[in-house]
Amino acid sequence: MIAFVLCISFAQCDDYLNTSSPSNTDDDFVTSTTSETFKTLSWCYANYRQNCAIGLYNWNDPIGSDAEMYPEENSTNNINAIIQPENLTIDAMKDGFNNLYSTIARTTKIADIIASKAAYQSDVAAGKVSDWTQLYGEAVTMRAFCYFNLVKHFGDVPYGYENNYVDDYSLTSRFDIYDHLIASLKEVESLMYKIGEGGITAERFSRTFTNALIGEIALYAGGYQTIRTDVEGLYGDLQFTTKGKEEYNCKYARRTDYLDYYRIAEQYLQSAIDNKGTAYLITSDDRKYANNPFQKHFQYMQDLQVSPESLFEVGNIQGGQSGQTTTSDYPYNFGRPSNGGSSNAAPCKSFAAIRIVPTFYYGEFEDGDKRRDASVTVTGSNGDGNESILSFTPGSKLNGGISINKWDENRMNPPYTAGQRNSGINYPVLRMADVILMLAETKAELEETDDAINLVNQIRQRAFGNSDHDIKAVSGDALKDAILQERKLELVGEGTRRWDLIRSGKFSERAFAVRNEMTTIINDLRIQGYHQFSNGNIISSYIMTKQVKLDNPLTYDCTDVNNPTLFPGWRGQYDWSTTAVSGKVTGTNHNVAIKGLFNYINPNGSEATSLKAEGYKLTNWGIDLVNNETSYDRNILSGIKTADEPPRYYYPIPFETISKSNGRITNGYGLPQE
């Protein structure tokens, strides 16, 4: 069946519902009470988690920017990330596309049935927020959330055909879809519980999240994006401001009335903060072993708790009975690397698909920023209880370059050792810091300068622990750039940077710039053995490392740059000898001491000779960038050849949807048609 023949009976979801058999399951039964209705709605959350969200690994959101890249050589997994969509197959994202529509169909039916119930109608008439109105709001929000993801990743798509048999469907303008989604969410947000009310946590949609989603959709509607020029009348009478040149029958554009959408975004992002319920920006840390409120947000997830900073996390369970196990892919796909085996390892394998472009790690963090080491790491795990330096040689696990450090199974308490991809760590979607910075973005665009600066400084004060690094007298484009940079520092690895660059209209120019900068770095490494960044940091062809023993092998914040075992911070290893896989642990020197990570040590000089006498060994570092220049050139946005071309970041609409549209739907942007 194509995606639009979706007259789905609730009787089909017996795998997800607590019913004896499909034969005695009908719409009246599964919506007879709020608890039964929530079981039905749970199918939508489950389908999104298992068949839509996990697809984001292939949707390339977190691995295609001027800060993030994919580690393997000549892989097809990052074709979209590097902006070469013409090399995709037409059905590259068929499953994600169809499952988003399946979820939309189900949520639409749930919302329609709830709307017909007398109990719901009575609560709405009384202006009462109840379990029925919350469930209705959840269903509508899930529908909007899925359409939002479709538009982000596919562009203009069919809209509004769910639960009907149609043979004349066609494309709908994304701008019309955005308007419909915003209107539908405005109608339900006041009917929903805030986070913390009515038993609602950030693992379900709430008024808090729905307010933020309205704001986010409005930002996308009003931001720059690549639009089609090959479908006459698709965008009606809308007028656009364009950047650069037209290619592949598409252009990089923003609607001329974009400020109307920034005003909507401002209103509802502020509403998300005003209606935050029990959610909040974490600004203090009462842990005795650490003082890093930024990292504490991620620690909640590693402790299998819902973070109070989250507005929405896709829920997972650890392990699980047969038929109930969720695929907790996030730390496996995007966490700190591990060479461990697939099961019973210390820790288990972590593929680690997000790698950090060296220009970002070395050149963009300021001294004292607590986010750097908690976000990015230069070491991973061997899988036998030992820490290991990462390698810039293309590959995965310990190869592939420096990586994200926000999710690390070493930091679970206790770690899950039974198998990869089953740790139970949630998949994060939206948190309060993101909302605050989106609100700052809207205020800067609307020339509310002081408010924008105050919002950014909330985030910076948490990052540095004081106000010494506040931004001050800045406005206009300089302020917008500062906010864009702050989002990069705060949210790296969380799938936002790519979209921030697209929305800001700066994707192609930033892509072109980072590619040129990498060329300069590699040339310097080749010629002189090091490259010095404007902030004084140096990346060298070689560093010096040795294995050492620490009584507390899992490390935290470290400001002593002269301590090679503790600096950079937030690395090391869990004491795996205390776990069920203690027999897999080898040796006693589990930690790596590093010399020369940010300064140059002449490998033939006296300092290197002295360090070798202390047990250090010369270790490949930047030289592997030189030796693999072709791979890095490909993997860092190689589809962008000039600063004025439109970025083509969409996936193709699948073949079946195109072939059965009677010619009304085609793929644009140079994407395949068959």
N, C-alpha and C positions, 0 to 999 in steps of 0.2 A: 504494500500500500504506500502511496506517496504521502507526504507529510500532512496533506490537508484532508485526507479521508480519515477523519479521526472521531468517528462516533463511538467513543470508547465506553463500554459498560463497566461500571464499578465491579461487576462480577468477575472481571478479568484480573483484578489485582489481589487474588486470594493469597499470593505469596506474602503480601504486606499486611493483610487484615486478619484479625482474630475471628475467623468464621469457620464453620464446620465444613462447608463446601460451597462452590460457586452457585449451586442450584438454589440455595435458600438465601442468597445475597442479592439484594436489589437496592435501588437508590433510597427508598424509604427506610430500610433497615440501617444502612451504613451512615445515614444522617439522622437517625432517630434521637440521638443525644449528642451533646457537645463532645463527649469522649469518643464516641464512635466516629463522629465527623473528623475529629483530629487524627484518628487512625488512617482515615482515607487521605487526609491532607499530608500525613507523614510519607505516603508513597511519593508525593511530589518532592519533598525534601530529599528522600532517598534516591529518587531518579536523578535529581540534579547532582547530588553528591557522586553517585556511582557512574553516571553516563554522560554528564555534562561538565561538571567542575573538573574532574580528572582530565578531561580533554584539554583543559587550559595548558597542560604540559605541552601539548602539540599546537595549541593556539599561540604559543610563543610570546605571550604577554610579558613574562619576566626575563626574557633572554634576547631582546631585540632593541637595545637603546644605546646611548653613548656611555652607559655605566655598566651594562650587563651583556653577557654573551654566552654562547653555547660552547662546550668544551671539546667535542669530538671533531675529527677531521673528515671532511667530505660527507657529512651526514645529511640525510633527507629530513631529519627532525626539525631543522631550523631554517628551512627554505623561506617560510613566511617571515621569520625574525630578521633575516638578512635582506629582506625586500626583493626577493626574486620570485614573485608569485606565478610568473609564467611557467615555471618549472614544476608547479604542483600538478597532481592528478586532479581531475574534476571531482572525484569523490573523497578527496583528502580529509574532509571534515564532515562526511555524510552522517556518521553516527551522532556526533555532537549536534548537528543541525536538526536531525529528525527527533532526537530526544528532547531538545528544547521545545520543539513544537508539541511533542507528546505531553510534556509537563504543562505547557500552556493550555492544551485541550482539557486536561484533567482539572486544572485550577479554575478554568472558566466554568466547567460543569458544576464544580463544588460551589462556586460563588452564586451561580444561578439558582441552585437548589436552596441554599441558605437564604437567599433574598426572598424566596417564596414562602418561607416559614413565618407563621404568625408570631412566634416568640421573638424572632429577629425584628420583624416590623414593629412590634410593640416597643422594643428597646430603643430602636431608632427614633420612633415618634416621641418617646419620653426623654430623648437626649441622653440616654444611659449607655455607658460603655459596659459591655457584658462579654461573657465567653462567646456568645453567638456573633456579636459585632466584631470581636477580635478575630474569630475564625474567618469571617467574611473579608476583613481587611487583610489577613494573611494570604488568602487565596488571590485577591486582586494584586497584592504586592508581589507575590510569586510570579504571576502572569507578567506584570510589568518588568520584573527583574529579568525574566527569560527573554522577553522581547528586546530589552536593553542590550543584553549580551548578543543576541542575533544581529542587531543593527551595528554594534561595535565591530563585529567580526566578519559580517557579510555585506554590510552596506544596506542598500534599499532591498527590502524583502517583502513577500506577501504578508498581509496583515488582515486579521479579523475573520478568517475563514474557519476557525476551529469548530469542531463538532457539526460540520455540515459537509455534505457531498457536493463538490463543485468541480466543474470542468472548464471554467472560464476565468480562473484566477490569474492575477497579474502582479507586477511589482507595485508597492506602495512607497511613496516618498518617505524617506527616513524622517523628514521634518514633520510630516503629518503624523507619523507614528509617535515621535517624541511628544507632539502636542496631545495626542490621545492618552499616552501614558501619564503625562503630567496631570491632565484633567482627571483621570480615573483615580490617581493616588491622592489628589486633593480631596476627593469625595470621601475617602475612607480613613485618612490619617487620624482624624479626631475620634473615630469609632474604635481605635485600638488602644491597648494598654501600653504605657511606657515600659521600658526595661525595668524589671523588678516588681511590676504590678501584675496581679492575676497569675502569678507563677511563671511569667514570661522571662526567660533569660536571653542572652545574645545568641543562643542556638536556634531561636525562632525569630520571625519578623515581628517587629514592634512598631509603635508609633515613632519611637526614636529613630529607628532605621528608615522607616518610610519617609519621614521628613527629610532625612539626609539623602535618600534616593531621589526624591523630587529635585533637590538641589543639584545633585550630581548629573541627572539627566538634563537639567536645564543648562548646565555648564557645557555638556557635550553638544547640545542643540545650538548653543551660541558660539561654540568654539570653531577653530579651523578644522577642516576635514577634507578628504579627497572625494570629490563628487563626480558623477558621470556626465558626459556631454553627448553620449550616443543614443539617449532615449528621449525623444522629443516630448516636451510637455511634462516630464516626470516631476519637476519641481514647481510646476504652475507658474505663478507670477513672481516668485521669490527673486530678489536681486542679491548679488553676491559681490564681495570684494575678493580678488584673487591674488595669489602670490606665485611668482615664477611663471613657468611656461606650461602649456598643455601638451600632454603626451598620453599615448594609449587611450585616447578619447576620455581623458579625465583631467581634472585640474584641482589644485589646492585652494580652498575657498572658505570664506565665512560669510554668513548672511549679513546684510547691511543693517538689519534691525537687531543685531546680536545683543545690544545692551538691555533690551526687554527681557531676555533670558537670563542675563546676569542679575537683574533685579529679582526675578523669581528665585534664582539660586541663592541670592543673599537672604531673602526672606525665609526660605525653608532650611537652609543650613543653620541659620540662627535659631530656628524653631527646634532643630535637632538638639542643639545645645540647651535651649530653654526647657525642652521636654526630655532631658537625658535620663530621668529616673535615677536608677542606681549606677549608671555608667558615669565615668569621669576620666579625665586625663591623669594618669599616675604621675605624681610629682614628688613623692617621698619614698624612701626605701628603709624599712625597719629591719632588714636582714643584718645579722651580726657580721657576716662574712663579705658583704658587698654594700656598696652605696651607688647604685645605678638604677634610678627609677625607669629609665628607658628600657633597659634589659629586663626589668621585672615584668613588663607586659608579656614578653615572650616566655619568661619562666613559668607564668601561669599555665600556658599551653603545654609546656614540657612537664608540668606537674599534673596534667590532665584536669585542669580547672579552667573554667571560663574566665577570661581576663575581664576585670571591670572596665578596661579601656575599650573593649570590643563592642561594636554595635551589631555585628553579625559574624559568627563563626559557623562554618559547616561542621556539624557534629560527627564525631567518630567514636567507636568503642574499641577497646584493646582486646585483641584476640577475638573471642566470641564463639558461640556455638555454631554448628553447621547451619548454613543458610542465613546466619545473622552477622557474619564477619563483614566489617566495612574495610575498604581499602584505604588505609591511612597513608596516602602517597606523599603528602606534603614534605615531611622530613626526609623521605627517601629521594624525592625528586629535587628538592630545593634546599636541603639542609647541609650540615657540615659533612665532608666526604669521609667515607670509610671503605677500606679494602676488605672488610669482613665478609664471611660467607653468607649465604641466604638464610641460614638459621643457626642458632646456638653459637653466636660469635660475640666478640667483645670490642666494639658493638657490631651488629649485623651490617651488611652492605648498605651504603648510601651512595647512590649514583651521582648526585649533586650536579644537576643540569645548569644551575645558575653559576656562572663564573664572572668575576669582576674585571672590567677593563683596567689595566694597570694605571692609566692616567687618572682614574677616579680615586683609587686607593692611595696612591702616592701624592697626587697633586691637589686634592680638593678638600680634605678634612683639615680643620684648624687644630693646633695644639690644644689639648684639654677637652676636646669633644669626646664625651663618653660613648658616643654612638659608633665610633670607628671600630673599635675592637669587638664590641658586642654585635656588630653588623657584618664584619668581614674578617676572615681568618686566613693565615698563611700555612696552617698545619691542619692535618686530619688524623684519622685513626687507622692503624694497621689492621685492626680487627682481632689483635691478640693482646689487647690491653696496653698497647704502646702508641705514643704520639709519633707522627712522622711529618716531615716538611712536605708541602705540596710541590708539584712540578709543573712547569709551564709546557711540558711536552703534551700535545693534544691527546685526549682520551677521556676517561671518566674516573670516578673514585679519586685516588690520590694523584692522578694525572689530570691535566686540563686547566691548571692555573688556580690562583687565589679564589676563594669561594665565599658564599654567604655563610654567616655564623649565627643567624637568628634562631635556627632550629638545630639542635644537637642532641642526639639520644644519649650522649654522655651526661647531659644535664637533667635527665629524668631521675626521679627519686621514688623507687629504684628504676633503673633502666629496664626496658623490655628486651629480653634476650632470645625469645623463642623463635622469632622470624622477622624478616624484613617486611616492610609495608603494613605492619599490624600493630604499631606502637600505640595507636589510639589518639595521637596528637591531632587536634582539630585543624581544619583548613581555614585560615583567616580571610575575611572578605573586606571588612571596613572597621576602622578604629577611630577614636576621638581625635587623635592628632591629625589624621587625614582630613576630617571634617573641619577642624580649626584652620588648617592651611588652605583648604578649598575656599572657606569663607574669607580668608585673607586675600586670596586671588580675586574674588569677586569685588571686594572693597577697593583693591588697588585699581581694578578696571573701571570702577565707578568713581574713582578719584576721592575716595574716603581714606586719605593717606594715613592719618593718625591711627584710625581703627585698624587698618591693615598692619601697620608696624607693631601695634600692641599685640595682635594675634600671633604674628611671627615670633615675637620675643617671648611669648609663653613657651613656645617649643624650644627656643634657644636657651632659655634659662634652665629648663629641665636638662638639656643636653650638656650644659657646662657647669651646672650647679650654682650659678650666680648670674648677675646681670652685667658682668664685665664685657660680655661679647654681644650685647644687644645691638641691633641695627638702629641707627638714629636718623639723621637728616638725609632722607632719600625719598624720592618720589618719581612718578611717571614710569618710564620704561626701566629705569634703574631699580625701582621698587619691584616691578613685575619680575625682573630677572632675579632679584634677591629671593623672592618667594619661590620661583621655579627651582632655584638652587637649593633652598631649604627643603623643599619636597624631595629633591634628589637625595640629600643627606639623610633625611628622616625615614624615607620609605623605600630605599634601595632594596631590591630583591622581592618586593611585595607586589609587583605587576602593575605599577602606576607610572613609572618614568616614561615608558614608551608612549602612553596615552597623553601624559602631560606635554611631551614634546609635540605630538600631533596637534593637540588642542591649542597650543600656544602659537602655532604657525611656524615653529622653528625646527621641525624635525629634520628636514633635508640639510639645512645649513649646519646644524649641530652634528649630524652624521658625517657630513663632509669634513668638518673641522676635526672630529676625533680620529678619523681615518688618517688625516694629514699628521696629526700629533703622534699617532702610533708609528708612522713612517719615520718621523724625526727621532723618536726614542730608539727604535731598532737600529737606525743608522748610527746614532751615538754609541749604542752598546757595541756595535760591530767595529767601530773605528777606535773608540777610546776605552771601552770596557765599562762605561757607566753613562747615565743621563741624570742631570740635575734639574729638578722642577723649580718653578719660581718661588715656592715656599721653602726651599732649601733641602727638601728630601731628595735622596739619591736612590735610584735603582741600579744595581750593579750586575754584571754578568755572572758573578759568583758570590756566594755568601759562605760563612763558616758555621758549621753545626756540630753538635755532639749530643749523645744521650746522657742524661743525668737523672739522679734520683731526688724526688721531693717527698717529704713526709705527707704533704697534702697535694696530690698530683693534679687535681682539678683546679685551675687557676681562675682568678677574677680580675678586678681592676688593678692596673699597675701603672704608676706614674714615674717610676724609676727607670729611665731609659737605659741605664747602665747595668740593669739586671737582665742578663741574656736568657734566663730561664722563665722569668715572669713577664717580660716585655717582648712583644705586645701581649696584652691581657686577654682574658676570656678564652683560654685554650687548655692544653693539658688533657688529662684523661680521668674518667671516673675510676675509683678503686675497684676494678673488676674482680679482684681476688675475693671480694665479699659477696659475689653473686653466684648464681647457679652455673655459670660458665667459667668458674675460677680455673678449671683444668685447661682452658684455652690460653691462659695468660702465660707469657714467656718473659724471662729476665726479671730484673729489678729496677733498671734505669728506664723509667717509663716516659720521661719528659724530654723535650728537645730544647737545648740552649742554642740561641741564634745570635751571631755576630755579623754586622755589616748589612743588616736589612735596610737601614735608612742612611747609611754612610758608606763610602767607598773604602774597601780594603784591597790594596794592591796584592793580587794573588802571588806575586813574586817578591813581595817586600818583607821587611823585618817583622811587621805586625802579624802577617800571615804565618811566618815561620815560628814566631812565639806561640801563636794560638795552636798550631799543629803540635807543638811540644806539650801543650796542655790537654791534648786529646781531641781537638777540633779537626774536622776534615773539610776540605774544599768541596763545596756543593754547588752543582749547576743551579743558576737562578735565571737572570735575564738572558743568558746565552741561549737558553731554549726558546726564547722569543725570536732571536736571530735565526736559529737553526730551523724554525718552523714559521718563518715569516709569511709564506704563502697561505698557510692555514689560518693565521690570524687575520690576514688581509681578507680572506673569504668570510670569516665568521663575524667580523665587525661591520655590519651594514653594507656589505659589498654591492648591493643592488643600487645604492645611491652613488651616482657618478659625478653629479654636479650639485651645487647648493640651491639651484632654482627649479629642480624637477619635482613633480608631485610624488609623495610617498605612496606606494601601492601596498597596503598592509592587509588587504582583505583576503578571505578564503573564498573559493568558488562555491556558488550554489550548486548542490549535487545534480547529477545528470538526470535522475528520474524526475525531479521537480521541473527541470528545464524541458525535458522531452515531452512531458504530458501537459505542457502549458499552452499548446496550440500556437506556439511561436510568440507568445506574449512575454516570455521571460528569457533573457540571455545573460551571460556573464559579461561584465565589463572589465576595465582596468588591465586588459591584456590577459585575462584569465582564460583557461581552456573552456571550450564549449562542449566537448565530448571526450 
